[in-house]
Amino acid sequence: MGTIWNSLDEAFFMFWQTLWALVLGFVLSGAVQALVSRRAMVRTMGDHRPVSIARASLFGMASSSCSYAASALGRSLVDRGADLTAAIVFMIASTNLVIELGLVMWLLLGWQFAVAEFVGGAIMIALLTVILPRVARQQLIESTRAQRPAEAADARTEAEDALRARLRDPARRRAAARYTLADLSMLRREIVIGFVVAGFLAVAVPPRVWTAVFIHGHGALTTIENAVVGPIVAMVSFVCSIGNVPLAAALWQRGVSFGGVIAFVFADLLSLPLILIYRKLYGARLTWRLVGALWAAMSAAGLLTELIMRAAGGVPGHRPKLVAPEHFSWDHTTVLNIIAILGFAAVWRLAHRDTGGDDVPMEHCAHHNQMETAS
């Protein structure tokens, strides 16, 4: 009973340490989503040229961090004419290069991991831009696109007003608040599972288990093996998106290599439930090619990131004995969390304000419901 309590205690303080960052990240993400139309995304992602890939990355960084929402939106973009490689890059950026992920990694793992996440994300996108067009041929993509009916165009057209006017628009402010709540609603299970499982991994799992899965003390072989195995552990952990970060902190504490931890975080789009969803969305042939390409790119990016960070002196020289503090203290984290809670209350009130009708399209909720139905 003591082990269970200690594990839950560790999980709670991991969550407390990152609460303000989660709220800030989701609020910023919701605000950007309210200002950028899906139609504009598709219009600029019709191929996988460098300019299109860069735009897909930027749109992804400004989008939801939920892996399930990203997978649904990625398929929707393909159906509407976006290039598959650009759509997958969008998914990668929306789950690995968003601000809330970087903030949580900084708080739980250190600034080195936050920097490595963005460096490795760029490497992974570059690798996928080369790999995917060669393993997923256009005729295979067109065959899967033909199996699904064309989606209706967005009912709400993008206004051509200036950014300042949009920010003054009460409807868009409500949209931002509702996008924030929709993303949190989609991620609540992942976040809870991620922190609870991470608490148990940090406290209850004996070191010999990690030694059996991730080898230690073999130099270059350890570096390579940990980067290859990291995505496999993410696959069977059933946790994705931000839920992977507390698990990554527990793995780092238990001795997994820097590159192995980064590859594990990158693999949030390879959890088993998502692979089953890909199979229904894209068919078996394209799914297995997609999974293979993602695995190769994630492991290679984790390995290359470790080599780059090691050469730059950016790999931490010590591992924490505790992932999170053991008790409350009146420090900057507590102050920021109080401000975040008050701010979230204001967002919730704005999102639920009665305006005599729903004037905001809830694409994220709709996409999530589609995924629930598909699965």
N, C-alpha and C positions, 0 to 999 in steps of 0.2 A: 504494500500500500504506500509505503514511503517513496518508492521509486516512481510510482504513478504521480503522486503529488509533486515530487521534485521536477518531473518532466513537464507537467502542466504549468508549474510555476516558471520554469525556464521559458516555455512557449509564450506565456503571458508577457513576460518582461521583454522578450524579443519584439512582440507586437507593440508594447508601450514605447520602446526605443524608436520605432519607425512610424508611429501613428501620424505625426505631423507631416512627415514626408509623403505618406500615402494620400492624405487629404489634399495637400498642395498639388501633387501630381495629377490626381483625378480632376480637380477643379480646373487646372490649366488645360488638361486634355479636353474636358467638356467645352471649355470656352473656344478652343481652336476648332473643334468639330462643328460648333454652331456657326462658324464663319466660313468654312470651306465646304463646297458642294461635292457630292460624289461624282456628278457629271463632269466637273473639272478634272477630277482624278482620272477618269477613264479617257478623257480627251487627250491627256498628256502621257498615257501609258500604252500606246498602241504598238510599241515595238520594244526591243531590248538594247537600243543604242545607249551609249553612256549618258546622254542628256535625259533620256526617258528613265533610266535606272536611278539617276540622281533625283529626279522628280518623284519617282515612286518611293525612294527612301525618305525624302522630306515629308511626303504625304503620310507615310507610315509612322514617322516620328510624331506627327501631330494627331494621330488617331488613337483608337482604343488600345489598351494594353492586354485585353482579354484574348487568350489564344483561341477560344471557341468563336468569339466574334470575328477575329482576324481570319480564321479559316473560312467562315461563311462569307465574309465580305470579299475575300480573295476569289472564291468561286463566282460570286456575283459579278466581280470586275471582269473575269474571264468571259462569262456569258454575255456581257455587254460590249465585248470587243477588245478588252485589254490583253496584252501579250502575257502568256503564262509566266515567263521569267520575271517580268515586271510585277505581276500580281504576287508571286512568291516573295520577291524582294520587299514589296509592300508589307506582307505578313511578317517577314523577319524584322523589318524596322519597327513595326507597330508593337512587337512583343519584346524586342531586345534593345531598342534605342530610344525608348520613351523616358521622360524625365523622372517619373516616379520610380522606375526600376533603378536608374542611376543613383537616386537619393537613398533608396533602401540599401543598395549594395554599399554605398559609402558608409552608412551608419552601422551596418552589421559586419562588413568585411574590411572596410578601409578604402581610402581614396584610390589606392593602387588598383583594386578590383573594379572600381567605377571607371577609371581611365581605360583599363584593359577591356571592359565590356564594349566601349565605343570603338576602340582600336580593332578588337577582334570582330565586332559587328561589320565594320567596313571591309575587313579581309574576307569574311564569310560572304558578304554580298558580291564582292569581286569574283570569288571562286564560283558561286552559283551562276553568275552571269556567263561564265565560261562553260560550266558543266551542263546546266539544264538544257540549253538549246541542242546539245548533242545527244542527250539521253531521252529527251521528250520531243520527238519529231512533230512537225506541224500537223501532219495528217492524223496522228494519234490524238492531238489536242482537238482538232476539228471534229473528229468522230465523237468525242465525249461532249463537246459543245452541242452537237446536233441532237444528242439524246435528251436534252433538256429544253423545255419551251422557253422562248425568249421572255425576259422579264419586262414588265412595263416600265416605262421611263418614270423618273421621279415626278410625282405629282406637283411638287413645289419647285418652281424654277428659281434659279439663282438670281437674286437682285443685283443690279449693277451699281448699287450705291457704294459710296466710299466706306472704308473701314471705320472711320470715326462715326459715321451715321449708323452703321450696324451696331456699334457698341452702345449707342444711345437708344437703340430700338428695344423696348421692353420685351417684345416677343423673342428676340434673339437672346436676351439675358435669361428668359425662362427656358429657352432651348438649351443654353449652356448648362443651367442647373439640372435639367432633366437628363441630358447626356451624362452628366456626372453621376447621377443616381442610377441610371441604366447600367453604366459600366461597373459601378460598385455592386449592383445587384447580380450581374453576371459573374463577378469575381469573388463573391462572398464565400462560396464553398471552397474555392481554390485557396484563398487566403487563410481560412480557418484550418483546413487540412494541412496546408504547408507549415504553419506555425506549430500546430500540435505534433505533427510527425517530426518536425525538426527538434522540438523539445525532447521527444523520446529518443531520437538519434543521438542527441548531444549528451543525454544522461544515462539512458538504459542500455544502449547497444554496446557490447564489449569491444575493445579495440581489435581483437582477433578476427571479428567479422569483417572489418574494413581491410585488414591485412590480407584476408582471403580474396576479397573482391579487387582491391587496388594494391598492386605489389609495391614494395618499398625497398629502398637501398640498392637499386640496380642501375643507377645512373641514367643514361639515355633511354634504356629500356623502360624504366619506371615512367619517365616523362611521356613516352609514346603510348605505353599501355594505359596509363591513367586517362589520357586524352581520348583514346578509343573507347574505353569502358564508360566514361562519364555519360555519354548519351544513352547507353544501355540502361544505366541506373535510372536516368530520367524517364526512360520509356516505361519501366515497370513501377515507377513511383506513383503514377496516376495523378501527379500534380504538375501544373503548368503555370506559366506566366510568373507573377510576383511570388506565388507560393513556392517557387523553386529557390528563391534567394535565402530564406532561413534554412532550408535544407542544405544549400551550398555552404552556408556558414558552419553548419554542423560537420559537413564533410571536410572543410578546411581545418577545423579544430581537430578532427580525427586523423589528419596526416595525409590527405589526398593532395596531389601536386597542384600547383597554381594553374597549369593548363588543363588539368582534369576538372577542376572546379569551374573554370570558364566554359569548357565544353559542356559540362552538365547544365549550366545556366542557359547556354545557347539552345539546348535541346528541348525547350519548353513546347515546341511544336511537334514533338515526337512521342508524346505520351500515348499509351495504347488506345484510350478512347478516341483521341484525335485521328490516329491511324485508321481506325474503323470508320470514322466519319469521312476521311479522305476516300476510302474505298467506295463509299456510297455516292460521293460527289463526283469522283473522277474515274471510277472503274478500277479493277484490280491491276491491269497492266500499267497504267499511268501512275497509280499509287505506289507500287513497289519501286518504280524508277525514281519517283519523287522522294520516297523515304531513303533510298540508297544515296541519292545526290545530297540530301540534307545531312545525313549521317556523315558522309565523307567530308562535306564542307565544314560541319560543326567541329568534328575532331581535328581536321587540319587547321582550322582557325584557332582552336584552343591551343594546339601545339605551337603554331607560329607566334601567337600572342605571348605565350610564356617565353619563347626564345627572344622576342623583341624586348619584353619587359625586363628579362634577366640581363640582356645586354645594356639596357638603360639604367640598371640598378633599381628597377621598380618592383621587384618581387620582395614581399616582406620577409624579414629574416627570422621572425618568431611567429608562433601561433598562440592565440588567446586560450587561457585555461577556461574562461567562461565566455559564451557568445553574447550574453546579456547581463546587465547588473542584477544583483541578488535581492535588492529591495528598493523602495521608493526613496528618492532624494529630491530636495528642492534645488534643481539645477535648470540649465537652459532647455533641456529636453522637456521637463515638466511644464515650463512656461509656454513653450511652443505648442505642446499638446493641448493645453487649455485654450490657447488662441485658435488652434485648429478645430477643436470641438465646437467652440462658439461660431466659427466661420462655417462649419458644416451645418450647424443648426440653421443659419441664415440661408444657406443654399437649399436645404430641405424645404424651408418655408417658401422660398421663391418658386421652387419646382411645383409645389402643391397649391400655389395661389389659384383661386377660382377665377377664371377669366370668361366664363360663360361658354366654354368649349375648348377642345384641345387644339391649339393653334400651332403646335410644334410636332413635326413628324418624328416618331420615335424609332428611327431605323435600327438602332442597336438592339432594342427590345425585340423588334420584328425578326432581325437576323438570328438572335439567340433562340427565339421560339421555333424558327425553322430548323435550327440545329437540333433542338430537343426532339422535334418531330422526326427528323431524319435518323436520329440515333435510337 
